[in-house]
Amino acid sequence: MSQRLAYVNGVLVPETEASVSIRDLGLVYGDSVFDTARTFAGKLFKLEEHIDRLYQSLAYARIDAGLSPAEMTEATLELVAANLPVLRPGEDYWVTIRVTGGVQNFDGETDRNTGATVVIDCIPIPLRARAPFFKQGIAARLTDRRRIAPQAINPNTKTNNYLNMILAQKEISASFPGAWALMPDANGNIAEGAGCNFFVVQDDVVLTPTTEFVLAGVSRQVVIDICATLGIPLREQDVPVELALAAQEAFFTSTSLCACPVAFLDGQTYPGGVPGPVTQRIMNGFAEEVGMDFVGQYLNFLSDGPPSTGL
């Protein structure tokens, strides 16, 4: 096998040959949800939690995947196993499951929609693009564009329409190349970064926005559990911009980043360091949880190139 495979409606096909209909409701209306796990040394981490969240999103979007959670799990594991032979040395996969409402029907024509479209794919984690963040920390920039209000779309539903976050990141990248967009919620408090959760450390207490306005990230929960194990105080609460700017440390969490220090917010340096002492304890705990030095993995791909979110 010379290229990665993708799962499309029950069949493993070469990635370059994988396709869905131009009438697919995910393309036409964004009627689709997804979830993304990652591997560590080729082994999937927290797949059960990602599958559980996927099915919560499916229920919210009123999409029937046509597969049970156990069947979806089996298909995902089969695909990852098939793609391991082409995984480059030292790298790992993002593994994404996408489920759409199927194919659009047309008035007066024979129904085309025979059920959901299910696509599972593997792509390499952007280790090269993001490696500088683990050496120098992330430069976060607050956006004018606010996160979609929960009254419109539940932030705990992962839909394939990421335009809100993508526009925020494009706008920040245009003015501050290499910076990561950090969005406020509908009330003006900190919500989340483009594709990641945000934490600050103030007086040795870890603070993070509540899931009323942000995604309940799987890595976010890993950090909450690590803090409980290590005896690090943690509170879920509103995080006003002023509080975020006055904190001693900050970090992002995501499936790919795990936990990564934020060095600057709107050009203001966090005095705790990169990473700060509390963030370092959490990153160490994360490495133990995944059974791998994920920071070392990133730094193995460090070059002189500029950082990029990879979004």
FENMO-V37615 format. One record per backbone hydrogen bond with DSSP energy under -0.5 kcal/mol. CO is the residue of the C=O (numbers start at 1). NH is the residue of the N-H. If there is no record, write none. Layout:
CO_NH ; CO_NH
//
This chain:
4_15 ; 6_8 ; 6_13 ; 7_120 ; 8_11 ; 11_8 ; 11_13 ; 13_6 ; 14_17 ; 14_18 ; 15_18 ; 21_24 ; 23_104 ; 24_27 ; 24_28 ; 25_29 ; 25_30 ; 25_31 ; 30_32 ; 31_101 ; 32_160 ; 33_99 ; 35_97 ; 37_95 ; 38_45 ; 40_43 ; 43_40 ; 45_38 ; 46_50 ; 47_51 ; 48_52 ; 49_53 ; 50_54 ; 51_55 ; 52_56 ; 53_57 ; 54_58 ; 55_59 ; 56_60 ; 57_61 ; 58_62 ; 58_63 ; 59_62 ; 63_65 ; 64_116 ; 68_72 ; 69_73 ; 70_74 ; 71_75 ; 72_76 ; 73_77 ; 74_78 ; 75_79 ; 76_80 ; 77_81 ; 78_82 ; 79_83 ; 80_84 ; 83_86 ; 84_87 ; 88_91 ; 92_125 ; 93_39 ; 94_96 ; 94_123 ; 95_37 ; 96_98 ; 96_121 ; 97_35 ; 98_119 ; 99_33 ; 100_117 ; 102_25 ; 106_109 ; 112_114 ; 116_118 ; 117_100 ; 117_119 ; 118_9 ; 119_98 ; 120_7 ; 121_96 ; 123_94 ; 125_127 ; 126_130 ; 127_131 ; 129_308 ; 130_133 ; 130_134 ; 131_134 ; 132_135 ; 132_136 ; 133_137 ; 138_140 ; 138_263 ; 138_264 ; 139_180 ; 140_266 ; 141_182 ; 149_152 ; 149_153 ; 154_157 ; 156_158 ; 157_159 ; 158_34 ; 160_162 ; 162_166 ; 163_167 ; 164_168 ; 165_169 ; 166_170 ; 167_171 ; 168_172 ; 169_173 ; 170_174 ; 171_175 ; 172_175 ; 172_176 ; 176_179 ; 180_141 ; 181_194 ; 182_143 ; 183_191 ; 183_192 ; 184_147 ; 185_188 ; 189_185 ; 192_183 ; 193_195 ; 193_196 ; 196_193 ; 197_253 ; 198_209 ; 199_251 ; 200_207 ; 201_248 ; 201_249 ; 202_205 ; 205_202 ; 206_235 ; 207_200 ; 208_237 ; 210_213 ; 210_214 ; 215_217 ; 217_221 ; 218_222 ; 219_223 ; 220_224 ; 221_225 ; 222_226 ; 223_227 ; 224_228 ; 225_229 ; 226_230 ; 227_231 ; 227_232 ; 231_233 ; 233_206 ; 235_208 ; 235_237 ; 238_240 ; 239_190 ; 240_244 ; 241_245 ; 242_246 ; 243_247 ; 244_247 ; 248_272 ; 249_201 ; 250_262 ; 251_199 ; 252_260 ; 253_197 ; 254_258 ; 257_259 ; 258_254 ; 260_252 ; 261_138 ; 261_263 ; 263_270 ; 264_140 ; 265_268 ; 268_265 ; 269_271 ; 270_273 ; 273_276 ; 275_274 ; 276_280 ; 277_281 ; 278_282 ; 279_283 ; 280_284 ; 281_285 ; 282_286 ; 283_287 ; 284_288 ; 285_289 ; 286_290 ; 287_291 ; 287_292 ; 292_294 ; 293_297 ; 294_298 ; 295_299 ; 296_300 ; 298_301 ; 299_302
//
